[in-house]
């Protein structure tokens, strides 16, 4: 597996790696985020937390998707594998809490500290506004917890899996789980595009951030074929 560079410097780490920035260099000036809050289609929903989801995106596919190109993540010379979408509190039923409190704009210092993990200024703002405000913690604490959980995840050999003929969702989930101690395939949900390309991995956790079996909803069906876009690699 390719040796990976972390943060602004290119620091070599052995595989399986704890982060997925093949190369991440931040510009001297960063854009400021826009305010993010509830809308008519995404209303405030302040309900009890029953569990958590750690959503990890496959960045090469996000950059390939039409309309989801981002300069920092996709066209600045940086290269990413898995990136953190966010840490999401789930409800005790089918609904989940969201936009529980108003969120101020994140500081540039906090954004810069997390941008190689989640390479979108606006997504960082969105994740705290939509999810972090429902956890009753500060932005610094939210991203510290998310970063710690993300850093603990290990990854299978994505290059080998992307070249594997007849790969299915359940086989990928099994390979992902094998790379992580205490995780089983039932604790992983795989999200795909409509035409079967890997989009995201969602790791299910209990309220103490321990891996748990996912509820029987969301994600691709286990027998479905799965393709993995490698980007330029």
Secondary structure as the mmCIF struct_conf table of DSSP 4:
data_model
#
loop_
_struct_conf.conf_type_id
_struct_conf.id
_struct_conf.beg_label_comp_id
_struct_conf.beg_label_asym_id
_struct_conf.beg_label_seq_id
_struct_conf.end_label_comp_id
_struct_conf.end_label_asym_id
_struct_conf.end_label_seq_id
BEND BEND1 UNK A 7 UNK A 9
HELX_LH_PP_P HELX_LH_PP_P1 UNK A 14 UNK A 14
BEND BEND2 UNK A 15 UNK A 16
HELX_LH_PP_P HELX_LH_PP_P2 UNK A 17 UNK A 17
BEND BEND3 UNK A 18 UNK A 18
STRN STRN1 UNK A 21 UNK A 23
BEND BEND4 UNK A 28 UNK A 29
HELX_LH_PP_P HELX_LH_PP_P3 UNK A 31 UNK A 35
BEND BEND5 UNK A 40 UNK A 42
STRN STRN2 UNK A 45 UNK A 45
STRN STRN3 UNK A 51 UNK A 58
HELX_RH_AL_P HELX_RH_AL_P1 UNK A 59 UNK A 64
BEND BEND6 UNK A 65 UNK A 65
TURN_TY1_P TURN_TY1_P1 UNK A 66 UNK A 67
HELX_RH_AL_P HELX_RH_AL_P2 UNK A 71 UNK A 74
BEND BEND7 UNK A 75 UNK A 77
STRN STRN4 UNK A 79 UNK A 80
BEND BEND8 UNK A 81 UNK A 81
STRN STRN5 UNK A 82 UNK A 90
BEND BEND9 UNK A 92 UNK A 94
STRN STRN6 UNK A 98 UNK A 98
BEND BEND10 UNK A 101 UNK A 101
HELX_LH_PP_P HELX_LH_PP_P4 UNK A 104 UNK A 107
HELX_RH_AL_P HELX_RH_AL_P3 UNK A 108 UNK A 114
TURN_TY1_P TURN_TY1_P2 UNK A 115 UNK A 117
BEND BEND11 UNK A 118 UNK A 118
HELX_RH_AL_P HELX_RH_AL_P4 UNK A 121 UNK A 130
TURN_TY1_P TURN_TY1_P3 UNK A 131 UNK A 131
HELX_RH_3T_P HELX_RH_3T_P1 UNK A 132 UNK A 135
TURN_TY1_P TURN_TY1_P4 UNK A 136 UNK A 136
HELX_RH_AL_P HELX_RH_AL_P5 UNK A 139 UNK A 152
HELX_RH_AL_P HELX_RH_AL_P6 UNK A 158 UNK A 162
TURN_TY1_P TURN_TY1_P5 UNK A 163 UNK A 163
TURN_TY1_P TURN_TY1_P6 UNK A 165 UNK A 166
STRN STRN7 UNK A 168 UNK A 168
HELX_RH_AL_P HELX_RH_AL_P7 UNK A 169 UNK A 178
TURN_TY1_P TURN_TY1_P7 UNK A 179 UNK A 179
BEND BEND12 UNK A 180 UNK A 180
TURN_TY1_P TURN_TY1_P8 UNK A 181 UNK A 182
HELX_RH_3T_P HELX_RH_3T_P2 UNK A 185 UNK A 187
STRN STRN8 UNK A 188 UNK A 192
TURN_TY1_P TURN_TY1_P9 UNK A 194 UNK A 195
BEND BEND13 UNK A 196 UNK A 196
STRN STRN9 UNK A 197 UNK A 197
STRN STRN10 UNK A 198 UNK A 205
TURN_TY1_P TURN_TY1_P10 UNK A 207 UNK A 208
BEND BEND14 UNK A 209 UNK A 209
STRN STRN11 UNK A 211 UNK A 211
HELX_LH_PP_P HELX_LH_PP_P5 UNK A 213 UNK A 215
BEND BEND15 UNK A 216 UNK A 216
BEND BEND16 UNK A 218 UNK A 219
TURN_TY1_P TURN_TY1_P11 UNK A 222 UNK A 223
BEND BEND17 UNK A 224 UNK A 224
STRN STRN12 UNK A 225 UNK A 225
STRN STRN13 UNK A 227 UNK A 227
TURN_TY1_P TURN_TY1_P12 UNK A 231 UNK A 232
#
